Amino acid sequence: MRNFTCVHDLGDLNNALAQAFEIKKDRFRFSELGKNKTLLMVFFNSSLRTRLSTQKAAMNLGMNTIVLDVNQGAWKLETERGVIMDGDKSEHLLEAIPVMGCYCDVIGVRSFARFESKEDDYTEKILNQFIQYSGRPVFSMEAATRHPLQSFADLITIEEYKQKERPKVVMTWAPHPRALPQAVPNSFAEWMNATDYEFVITHPEGYELDPQFVGNARVEYDQRKALEGADFVYAKNWAAYRDPNYGKVINTDRSWTVDTEKMALTNNAYFMHCLPVRRNMIVTDDVIESPRSIVIPEAANREISAQTVLKMILEGL
């Protein structure tokens, strides 16, 4: 595997899962694979789980790691072509990217949607420039439209906890005070559609996702109806996708918060969230602290998803 930006880059999903569970049994089995190889992690946005889990995964494989926070301690980077650079940005991404490639063997990039241009966001302008100009394998540590390392960890977690072959997985929108990208819900939907799970998406009208990610999922506007019989409940907020409201908050209805009453409609479902989570907006304290909350094991599996992806990339070098 050269680059990793979505579920389809993994090839056979069952094989990728088998590798993930092999790694989870012995994280250091492949520690020679990354010897004398360097991972550069480039962050345009903040991170906790992604930074720690990916760096730990690289170290498990014997890699050296370099972390670059673009907005702290580096030159401000211009991303647009044709711009007269007479402002506060001292370096262009088109020079910075190949320079970064000189110092490493693999590059991870984290760059969120800016909500300035849907076209720029949904063509993955920044991530694709790294793929085009770095000369190195590139993987997404969350981009404008997808968060594949998170979704891979989500899938690993569901496979670990499912109690029947074809569980019902429900992704529900929940309220949030700020406009959040569609990357996590897009990606989660794409990965769930790559399985044979029963998959349902529920959200208020106006929060429809890009159809390419919704795929074959059943969309239900009645949250309670959607949650009936669910085995897993994945809560997440996202801003509107459709024009003219792209990137906007158009609803903060607190009745969509996942609480004990909502979880009682399910088949004693496990609760999932990618974290960080706004308590008592997205989910109530009692739900996220309940024995059926698996947000911590889910976060722990971020190390496993990252290590599996890095292993597959290193094997292709």
SEMARRO-236624 format. One line per field, with one value per residue (C-alpha): residue number from 1; residue in three letters; x, y, z. Coordinates in pm, whole numbers. Example, Ala and Ser with C-alpha at 12.3 -4.5 7.8 and 13.67 -1.06 7.14 Angstrom:
<rs>
seq: (1; 2) .
type: (Ala; Ser) .
c1: (1230; 1367) .
c2: (-450; -106) .
c3: (780; 714) .
</rs>
This chain:
<rs>
seq: (1; 2; 3; 4; 5; 6; 7; 8; 9; 10; 11; 12; 13; 14; 15; 16; 17; 18; 19; 20; 21; 22; 23; 24; 25; 26; 27; 28; 29; 30; 31; 32; 33; 34; 35; 36; 37; 38; 39; 40; 41; 42; 43; 44; 45; 46; 47; 48; 49; 50; 51; 52; 53; 54; 55; 56; 57; 58; 59; 60; 61; 62; 63; 64; 65; 66; 67; 68; 69; 70; 71; 72; 73; 74; 75; 76; 77; 78; 79; 80; 81; 82; 83; 84; 85; 86; 87; 88; 89; 90; 91; 92; 93; 94; 95; 96; 97; 98; 99; 100; 101; 102; 103; 104; 105; 106; 107; 108; 109; 110; 111; 112; 113; 114; 115; 116; 117; 118; 119; 120; 121; 122; 123; 124; 125; 126; 127; 128; 129; 130; 131; 132; 133; 134; 135; 136; 137; 138; 139; 140; 141; 142; 143; 144; 145; 146; 147; 148; 149; 150; 151; 152; 153; 154; 155; 156; 157; 158; 159; 160; 161; 162; 163; 164; 165; 166; 167; 168; 169; 170; 171; 172; 173; 174; 175; 176; 177; 178; 179; 180; 181; 182; 183; 184; 185; 186; 187; 188; 189; 190; 191; 192; 193; 194; 195; 196; 197; 198; 199; 200; 201; 202; 203; 204; 205; 206; 207; 208; 209; 210; 211; 212; 213; 214; 215; 216; 217; 218; 219; 220; 221; 222; 223; 224; 225; 226; 227; 228; 229; 230; 231; 232; 233; 234; 235; 236; 237; 238; 239; 240; 241; 242; 243; 244; 245; 246; 247; 248; 249; 250; 251; 252; 253; 254; 255; 256; 257; 258; 259; 260; 261; 262; 263; 264; 265; 266; 267; 268; 269; 270; 271; 272; 273; 274; 275; 276; 277; 278; 279; 280; 281; 282; 283; 284; 285; 286; 287; 288; 289; 290; 291; 292; 293; 294; 295; 296; 297; 298; 299; 300; 301; 302; 303; 304; 305; 306; 307; 308; 309; 310; 311; 312; 313; 314; 315; 316; 317) .
type: (Met; Arg; Asn; Phe; Thr; Cys; Val; His; Asp; Leu; Gly; Asp; Leu; Asn; Asn; Ala; Leu; Ala; Gln; Ala; Phe; Glu; Ile; Lys; Lys; Asp; Arg; Phe; Arg; Phe; Ser; Glu; Leu; Gly; Lys; Asn; Lys; Thr; Leu; Leu; Met; Val; Phe; Phe; Asn; Ser; Ser; Leu; Arg; Thr; Arg; Leu; Ser; Thr; Gln; Lys; Ala; Ala; Met; Asn; Leu; Gly; Met; Asn; Thr; Ile; Val; Leu; Asp; Val; Asn; Gln; Gly; Ala; Trp; Lys; Leu; Glu; Thr; Glu; Arg; Gly; Val; Ile; Met; Asp; Gly; Asp; Lys; Ser; Glu; His; Leu; Leu; Glu; Ala; Ile; Pro; Val; Met; Gly; Cys; Tyr; Cys; Asp; Val; Ile; Gly; Val; Arg; Ser; Phe; Ala; Arg; Phe; Glu; Ser; Lys; Glu; Asp; Asp; Tyr; Thr; Glu; Lys; Ile; Leu; Asn; Gln; Phe; Ile; Gln; Tyr; Ser; Gly; Arg; Pro; Val; Phe; Ser; Met; Glu; Ala; Ala; Thr; Arg; His; Pro; Leu; Gln; Ser; Phe; Ala; Asp; Leu; Ile; Thr; Ile; Glu; Glu; Tyr; Lys; Gln; Lys; Glu; Arg; Pro; Lys; Val; Val; Met; Thr; Trp; Ala; Pro; His; Pro; Arg; Ala; Leu; Pro; Gln; Ala; Val; Pro; Asn; Ser; Phe; Ala; Glu; Trp; Met; Asn; Ala; Thr; Asp; Tyr; Glu; Phe; Val; Ile; Thr; His; Pro; Glu; Gly; Tyr; Glu; Leu; Asp; Pro; Gln; Phe; Val; Gly; Asn; Ala; Arg; Val; Glu; Tyr; Asp; Gln; Arg; Lys; Ala; Leu; Glu; Gly; Ala; Asp; Phe; Val; Tyr; Ala; Lys; Asn; Trp; Ala; Ala; Tyr; Arg; Asp; Pro; Asn; Tyr; Gly; Lys; Val; Ile; Asn; Thr; Asp; Arg; Ser; Trp; Thr; Val; Asp; Thr; Glu; Lys; Met; Ala; Leu; Thr; Asn; Asn; Ala; Tyr; Phe; Met; His; Cys; Leu; Pro; Val; Arg; Arg; Asn; Met; Ile; Val; Thr; Asp; Asp; Val; Ile; Glu; Ser; Pro; Arg; Ser; Ile; Val; Ile; Pro; Glu; Ala; Ala; Asn; Arg; Glu; Ile; Ser; Ala; Gln; Thr; Val; Leu; Lys; Met; Ile; Leu; Glu; Gly; Leu) .
c1: (0; 143; -105; -390; -684; -992; -1113; -1061; -684; -657; -763; -927; -1088; -1096; -723; -660; -865; -672; -346; -484; -572; -232; -67; -289; -166; 198; 259; 636; 640; 727; 967; 1241; 1018; 1063; 1429; 1616; 1290; 1144; 780; 698; 364; 238; -39; -235; -490; -495; -476; -459; -548; -415; -82; -20; -152; 24; 356; 327; 238; 545; 766; 624; 745; 1094; 1051; 1196; 927; 925; 624; 565; 294; 251; 88; 343; 711; 702; 671; 313; 235; 55; -160; -299; -130; -93; -100; 129; 289; 305; 114; 200; 278; 650; 665; 457; 335; 475; 831; 766; 620; 918; 1154; 961; 993; 1373; 1376; 1152; 1026; 653; 432; 110; -103; -382; -576; -943; -1210; -1191; -1555; -1433; -1492; -1679; -1487; -1149; -1259; -1413; -1125; -886; -665; -397; -377; -353; -70; 131; 56; 153; 465; 628; 771; 680; 394; 127; -151; -437; -447; -784; -855; -1138; -1373; -1254; -1086; -984; -760; -1052; -1296; -1057; -1031; -1411; -1443; -1185; -1380; -1714; -1558; -1428; -1755; -2023; -2236; -2388; -2251; -2455; -2507; -2725; -2506; -2671; -2485; -2680; -2629; -2622; -2614; -2296; -2235; -1980; -1970; -1782; -1654; -1825; -1500; -1579; -1940; -1844; -1565; -1762; -2042; -1797; -1638; -1972; -2090; -1782; -1913; -2232; -2363; -2712; -2629; -2862; -2791; -3025; -3021; -3254; -3362; -3098; -2805; -2792; -2438; -2278; -2456; -2122; -2062; -2420; -2411; -2654; -2724; -3085; -3146; -3403; -3515; -3686; -3401; -3607; -3720; -3362; -3233; -3481; -3292; -2949; -2644; -2405; -2483; -2225; -2296; -2140; -2215; -2153; -2229; -2463; -2328; -2586; -2567; -2640; -2577; -2246; -2039; -2314; -2497; -2866; -3000; -2898; -3201; -3107; -3370; -3112; -2866; -2804; -2936; -3044; -3396; -3267; -3029; -3320; -3470; -3173; -3072; -2859; -2631; -2272; -2213; -1934; -1782; -1452; -1368; -1328; -1695; -1908; -2079; -2448; -2457; -2363; -2417; -2518; -2278; -2462; -2442; -2075; -1983; -2198; -2057; -2186; -1970; -1669; -1518; -1191; -1131; -1226; -961; -705; -761; -634; -283; -375; -532; -234; 17; -163; -163; 202; 298; 127; 295; 641; 598; 551; 870) .
c2: (0; 336; 587; 555; 794; 568; 212; 111; 162; -136; -388; -690; -563; -903; -939; -593; -684; -1009; -812; -570; -848; -1010; -680; -644; -980; -867; -499; -550; -850; -630; -395; -450; -341; 30; 21; 325; 459; 796; 901; 1270; 1369; 1704; 1873; 2166; 2109; 2006; 1644; 1421; 1060; 1082; 1227; 989; 672; 723; 809; 505; 284; 403; 341; -12; -72; 61; 392; 731; 1000; 1374; 1588; 1920; 2157; 2387; 2661; 2649; 2701; 2674; 2933; 3017; 2832; 2960; 2694; 2883; 2910; 3250; 3444; 3746; 3652; 3996; 3900; 3701; 3373; 3326; 2991; 2816; 2462; 2368; 2424; 2307; 1969; 1837; 1968; 1768; 1464; 1496; 1423; 1119; 796; 825; 1129; 1152; 1463; 1609; 1893; 1965; 2116; 2494; 2557; 2836; 2642; 2315; 2244; 2286; 2073; 1792; 1771; 1732; 2012; 1998; 1619; 1565; 1817; 1606; 1294; 1470; 1660; 1489; 1188; 978; 751; 961; 864; 1070; 1149; 1318; 1520; 1745; 1464; 1149; 1024; 671; 582; 656; 456; 160; 168; 188; -121; -313; -223; -336; -664; -718; -642; -765; -1052; -1153; -1181; -895; -628; -322; -11; 330; 656; 940; 1314; 1497; 1870; 2075; 2449; 2474; 2380; 2051; 1889; 1590; 1390; 1146; 1069; 1050; 809; 599; 562; 461; 194; 59; 33; -180; -441; -647; -484; -338; 32; 323; 698; 927; 1306; 1608; 1727; 1952; 1744; 1502; 1387; 1363; 1072; 913; 842; 757; 475; 195; 308; 357; 720; 775; 1119; 976; 913; 694; 473; 443; 338; 54; -275; -118; -314; -18; 353; 588; 950; 1239; 1595; 1744; 2073; 2097; 1964; 2089; 2438; 2712; 2600; 2419; 2435; 2595; 2499; 2494; 2300; 2263; 2061; 1910; 1638; 1461; 1419; 1050; 973; 671; 685; 669; 383; 190; 168; -34; -397; -309; -133; -31; 345; 477; 818; 921; 1173; 1445; 1462; 1746; 1587; 1659; 1795; 1485; 1233; 1243; 1158; 842; 698; 770; 640; 328; -25; -28; 271; 155; 492; 413; 73; 245; 513; 248; 79; 393; 260; -67; 91; 323; 43; -179; 99; 184; -182; -215; 102; -5; -345; -161; 47) .
c3: (0; -107; 40; 288; 275; 287; 348; -14; 11; 247; -15; 143; 464; 634; 573; 721; 1028; 1067; 1061; 1319; 1560; 1501; 1597; 1902; 2033; 2003; 1927; 1895; 1664; 1364; 1543; 1285; 997; 1067; 1170; 1031; 886; 987; 1016; 984; 1136; 1007; 1206; 1068; 1348; 1712; 1820; 2125; 2033; 1678; 1783; 2073; 1909; 1576; 1736; 1964; 1667; 1476; 1778; 1810; 1455; 1532; 1347; 1434; 1460; 1390; 1481; 1304; 1429; 1133; 1340; 1622; 1558; 1178; 905; 817; 498; 190; 23; -279; -619; -785; -459; -418; -89; 69; 384; 696; 517; 453; 275; 14; 66; -275; -148; 206; 107; -97; 172; 432; 209; 220; 594; 622; 468; 542; 604; 806; 750; 963; 797; 872; 651; 660; 560; 331; 10; -23; -345; -173; 121; -81; -329; -31; -157; 115; 157; -217; -249; -3; -207; -530; -426; -125; -308; -1; 101; 270; 508; 645; 1017; 945; 638; 526; 429; 608; 926; 820; 1116; 1349; 1139; 1121; 1502; 1524; 1306; 1510; 1825; 1684; 1571; 1925; 2101; 1860; 1991; 1659; 1310; 1166; 1432; 1388; 1398; 1429; 1375; 1529; 1495; 1828; 1911; 1946; 1992; 1710; 1342; 1309; 988; 829; 822; 1105; 1003; 635; 712; 961; 706; 434; 655; 778; 417; 345; 593; 593; 912; 926; 917; 992; 993; 1186; 1194; 1175; 833; 680; 805; 511; 432; 90; -86; -181; 188; 284; 29; 108; 464; 572; 662; 936; 1056; 1365; 1611; 1843; 1558; 1433; 1775; 1820; 1844; 1788; 1901; 1869; 1893; 1745; 1837; 1645; 1552; 1209; 1038; 739; 409; 162; 11; 101; 461; 409; 726; 933; 1252; 1162; 1460; 1826; 1936; 2274; 2228; 2008; 2299; 2367; 2715; 2919; 2784; 2425; 2505; 2660; 2310; 2190; 2223; 2529; 2283; 2329; 2315; 2090; 2019; 1860; 2141; 2248; 2347; 2481; 2781; 2820; 2464; 2265; 2545; 2909; 3191; 3286; 2934; 2869; 3215; 3192; 3157; 2797; 2701; 2501; 2415; 2596; 2428; 2102; 2162; 2260; 1923; 1751; 1820; 1651; 1343; 1298; 1342; 1091; 832; 893; 871; 533; 406; 528; 362; 33; 56) .
</rs>
